[in-house]
Amino acid sequence: MKTNANKNQASSYKWIAWGIIVLSYAINYFHAFSMGVVKDSIIMEFGLSESMFVSIASTYAMLYLIMQIPTGILVDSLGSRITSSVGTFIAAIGITLFSLTDSVTMLFIGRSLIGLGTSVIFVCILKLQSSWFEQSKLGTMTGITCFIGTLGGAVAQTPLAFLVETFGWRMSFRGIGVVSFIVAFGIYIIVRNTPEELGYEPVNPNNPNETKTTFSEVIVGVWHVFKNPRTWPPLVAYAGFYGSSVIIMGIWGTSFLTKAYNITTVEAAGFTTVAVVGSAIGAVVIGNMSDKYVSRKKPMIVSGIIYALSWALLILTIGKLSKTAMMILMFVNGFMSYAYVVCWSAVGEVNNPKYVGVSSSVANIGGFCGSMLLPLAVGLSFDKMSGVENYASVYRVAFGITLVAVIISVIAGFFLKETNCKNIYEEI
């Protein structure tokens, strides 16, 4: 009876602990997608060029990228609790500074602190999941995590547009800062790294991840993950899929739609909200299909091909679709953008399970390389075509660059090692 009671308590607790960190991840997605809605306001207020604005926005991704290897080391050595609570607290300071400043320099600093703080959250969740949930459910759990996280991106669309129109972008961002401080303290108080810390039985007793990992062992793990050739195809795929989703849902989607359909920012944000909601649903569906059909490779390739086709259609029909058809296209684009939801599992399952944090962090490098470099390339294309009055031509070039990145990701999917949803690590 005591064993059953402990199992029930552990089952209840794991959802509470997971939930509070996932809330921080939802705020992370808000940061990733919010800049598109406030872009015109910030450019006008600070007198910025498109490429300068993109540089500020991309500072988030740059710090996120730089922090991935340190994140893996921190998570595998310190655990999810300390790492995620401190990270959320730093991000809260960053968004607060960003909302208060009148200096372009402080915009960079605030956005950098946001990237620094949020960079650790997703890896902390993956580490926590590997300790508290069964191995056979990790694909589905990652999909649900991405679903909830992406809803934070949905808040950064129409709801944020309403808040900005009502209270201004500064007050809106300040409110997110307050929520972030509360979540940071909640993580520290509630979360524990493993069931054993609360006296419960381990969920995966034979998993090397359940044993304590020393700092020196983690450093060795970093080298082993990087030198494994099977690590790289998921990284490349993640780069194009995620980077392209930031283009449409995070930076240029709202401004593109206002020009293409001559609608208000709030109306345009409604379209991008549909894309974000589509991506949230896609994360759950594609992640679940991966577990159900015991495959990482096939779901990525199929959804990636459809995603590439949606971008091609978007480019060919600029200003020509009805609002209803455009809404459907945005939903499909968002849904299929989560072809990368299998990437973390795909990397983890070809590497030593002892280094879950490291392999997850290395996987993240691909996505945030894409979210940093692809927007910069697109921003430069806008600057070079600043004198062109035909907006359709400008966006065809910009989105054409994006489509090429997506096609490269699809090709990378064909080189992904099929794991059949189990760890197949071996020394290479």
VENHU-V282486 format. One record per residue. RES is the residue in three letters. OMEGA is omega in whole degrees, 0 to 359 (none if undefined). BURIAL is 1 if it has 9 or more other ideal C-beta (glycine too) atoms within 8 Angstrom, else 0. Layout:
BEGIN
{{RES:OMEGA:BURIAL} {RES:OMEGA:BURIAL}}
END
This chain:
BEGIN
{{MET:180:0} {LYS:179:0} {THR:179:0} {ASN:178:0} {ALA:178:0} {ASN:179:1} {LYS:179:1} {ASN:179:0} {GLN:179:1} {ALA:180:1} {SER:179:0} {SER:183:0} {TYR:186:1} {LYS:179:1} {TRP:178:0} {ILE:181:1} {ALA:178:1} {TRP:184:1} {GLY:183:0} {ILE:177:1} {ILE:178:1} {VAL:175:1} {LEU:176:1} {SER:178:1} {TYR:176:1} {ALA:176:1} {ILE:175:1} {ASN:180:1} {TYR:175:1} {PHE:179:1} {HIS:183:1} {ALA:188:1} {PHE:188:1} {SER:188:1} {MET:179:1} {GLY:182:1} {VAL:183:1} {VAL:186:1} {LYS:184:1} {ASP:180:0} {SER:182:1} {ILE:178:1} {ILE:181:1} {MET:184:0} {GLU:184:0} {PHE:179:0} {GLY:185:0} {LEU:170:1} {SER:178:0} {GLU:183:1} {SER:177:1} {MET:177:1} {PHE:180:1} {VAL:178:1} {SER:178:1} {ILE:181:1} {ALA:184:1} {SER:176:1} {THR:175:1} {TYR:182:1} {ALA:181:1} {MET:178:1} {LEU:177:1} {TYR:181:1} {LEU:182:1} {ILE:186:0} {MET:188:1} {GLN:178:1} {ILE:174:1} {PRO:179:0} {THR:179:1} {GLY:179:1} {ILE:180:1} {LEU:184:1} {VAL:181:1} {ASP:181:1} {SER:182:1} {LEU:183:0} {GLY:185:1} {SER:187:1} {ARG:182:1} {ILE:184:1} {THR:184:1} {SER:180:1} {SER:178:1} {VAL:179:1} {GLY:179:1} {THR:179:1} {PHE:179:1} {ILE:178:1} {ALA:178:1} {ALA:176:1} {ILE:182:1} {GLY:182:1} {ILE:177:1} {THR:177:1} {LEU:180:1} {PHE:184:1} {SER:185:1} {LEU:192:0} {THR:169:1} {ASP:184:0} {SER:176:0} {VAL:178:1} {THR:180:0} {MET:172:1} {LEU:177:1} {PHE:182:1} {ILE:179:1} {GLY:179:1} {ARG:178:1} {SER:178:1} {LEU:176:1} {ILE:179:1} {GLY:179:1} {LEU:184:1} {GLY:184:1} {THR:185:1} {SER:185:1} {VAL:195:1} {ILE:186:1} {PHE:179:1} {VAL:176:1} {CYS:179:1} {ILE:180:1} {LEU:178:1} {LYS:180:1} {LEU:180:1} {GLN:183:1} {SER:179:1} {SER:188:1} {TRP:183:1} {PHE:181:1} {GLU:181:0} {GLN:184:1} {SER:183:0} {LYS:188:1} {LEU:177:1} {GLY:179:1} {THR:180:1} {MET:177:1} {THR:177:1} {GLY:179:1} {ILE:177:1} {THR:180:1} {CYS:177:1} {PHE:182:1} {ILE:178:1} {GLY:182:1} {THR:175:1} {LEU:173:1} {GLY:174:1} {GLY:177:1} {ALA:176:1} {VAL:181:1} {ALA:178:1} {GLN:183:1} {THR:178:1} {PRO:179:1} {LEU:179:1} {ALA:177:1} {PHE:180:1} {LEU:180:1} {VAL:179:1} {GLU:184:0} {THR:187:0} {PHE:185:0} {GLY:184:0} {TRP:182:1} {ARG:181:0} {MET:179:1} {SER:179:1} {PHE:179:1} {ARG:179:1} {GLY:177:1} {ILE:177:1} {GLY:179:1} {VAL:178:1} {VAL:181:1} {SER:177:1} {PHE:180:1} {ILE:180:0} {VAL:180:1} {ALA:179:1} {PHE:178:1} {GLY:178:1} {ILE:183:1} {TYR:183:1} {ILE:191:0} {ILE:193:0} {VAL:169:1} {ARG:190:0} {ASN:184:1} {THR:176:1} {PRO:182:1} {GLU:181:1} {GLU:177:0} {LEU:178:0} {GLY:179:0} {TYR:176:1} {GLU:178:1} {PRO:180:1} {VAL:179:1} {ASN:189:1} {PRO:181:0} {ASN:182:0} {ASN:178:1} {PRO:180:0} {ASN:181:1} {GLU:180:1} {THR:181:0} {LYS:182:0} {THR:179:1} {THR:181:0} {PHE:182:0} {SER:177:0} {GLU:180:1} {VAL:178:1} {ILE:176:1} {VAL:179:0} {GLY:178:1} {VAL:180:1} {TRP:181:0} {HIS:179:1} {VAL:182:1} {PHE:184:0} {LYS:179:0} {ASN:182:1} {PRO:179:0} {ARG:178:1} {THR:195:1} {TRP:179:0} {PRO:177:1} {PRO:178:1} {LEU:181:1} {VAL:180:1} {ALA:180:1} {TYR:182:1} {ALA:182:1} {GLY:182:1} {PHE:182:1} {TYR:180:1} {GLY:179:1} {SER:178:1} {SER:177:1} {VAL:179:1} {ILE:187:1} {ILE:185:1} {MET:186:1} {GLY:187:1} {ILE:190:1} {TRP:184:1} {GLY:183:1} {THR:181:1} {SER:177:1} {PHE:183:1} {LEU:177:1} {THR:180:1} {LYS:184:1} {ALA:185:1} {TYR:177:1} {ASN:181:0} {ILE:181:0} {THR:178:0} {THR:180:1} {VAL:178:1} {GLU:180:1} {ALA:178:1} {ALA:175:1} {GLY:177:1} {PHE:181:1} {THR:174:1} {THR:178:1} {VAL:178:1} {ALA:181:1} {VAL:177:1} {VAL:176:1} {GLY:180:1} {SER:178:1} {ALA:178:1} {ILE:179:1} {GLY:180:1} {ALA:181:1} {VAL:185:1} {VAL:183:1} {ILE:177:1} {GLY:179:1} {ASN:179:1} {MET:178:1} {SER:178:1} {ASP:185:1} {LYS:182:0} {TYR:174:0} {VAL:180:0} {SER:172:1} {ARG:189:1} {LYS:186:1} {LYS:178:0} {PRO:179:1} {MET:184:1} {ILE:183:1} {VAL:181:0} {SER:179:1} {GLY:179:1} {ILE:179:1} {ILE:178:1} {TYR:178:1} {ALA:179:1} {LEU:179:0} {SER:176:1} {TRP:179:1} {ALA:179:1} {LEU:178:1} {LEU:180:1} {ILE:184:1} {LEU:187:0} {THR:181:1} {ILE:179:1} {GLY:185:0} {LYS:183:0} {LEU:171:0} {SER:180:0} {LYS:179:0} {THR:179:0} {ALA:179:0} {MET:178:1} {MET:179:1} {ILE:180:0} {LEU:179:1} {MET:179:1} {PHE:180:1} {VAL:179:1} {ASN:179:1} {GLY:181:1} {PHE:185:1} {MET:179:1} {SER:181:1} {TYR:170:1} {ALA:183:1} {TYR:184:1} {VAL:180:1} {VAL:188:1} {CYS:182:1} {TRP:177:1} {SER:182:1} {ALA:178:1} {VAL:182:1} {GLY:185:1} {GLU:175:1} {VAL:179:1} {ASN:182:1} {ASN:183:1} {PRO:177:1} {LYS:186:1} {TYR:180:1} {VAL:181:1} {GLY:181:1} {VAL:182:1} {SER:177:1} {SER:179:1} {SER:178:1} {VAL:176:1} {ALA:180:1} {ASN:180:1} {ILE:180:1} {GLY:182:1} {GLY:185:1} {PHE:164:1} {CYS:179:1} {GLY:183:1} {SER:176:1} {MET:187:1} {LEU:182:1} {LEU:175:1} {PRO:178:1} {LEU:178:1} {ALA:179:1} {VAL:178:1} {GLY:177:1} {LEU:178:1} {SER:177:1} {PHE:180:1} {ASP:181:1} {LYS:181:0} {MET:184:1} {SER:180:0} {GLY:181:0} {VAL:183:0} {GLU:180:0} {ASN:184:0} {TYR:181:0} {ALA:179:1} {SER:180:1} {VAL:182:1} {TYR:176:1} {ARG:178:1} {VAL:182:1} {ALA:181:1} {PHE:174:1} {GLY:176:1} {ILE:180:1} {THR:180:1} {LEU:178:1} {VAL:179:0} {ALA:179:1} {VAL:179:1} {ILE:177:1} {ILE:178:1} {SER:178:1} {VAL:179:1} {ILE:179:0} {ALA:179:1} {GLY:180:1} {PHE:179:0} {PHE:180:0} {LEU:179:1} {LYS:178:1} {GLU:182:0} {THR:186:1} {ASN:174:0} {CYS:174:1} {LYS:181:0} {ASN:181:1} {ILE:183:1} {TYR:171:0} {GLU:179:0} {GLU:181:0} {ILE:none:0}}
END
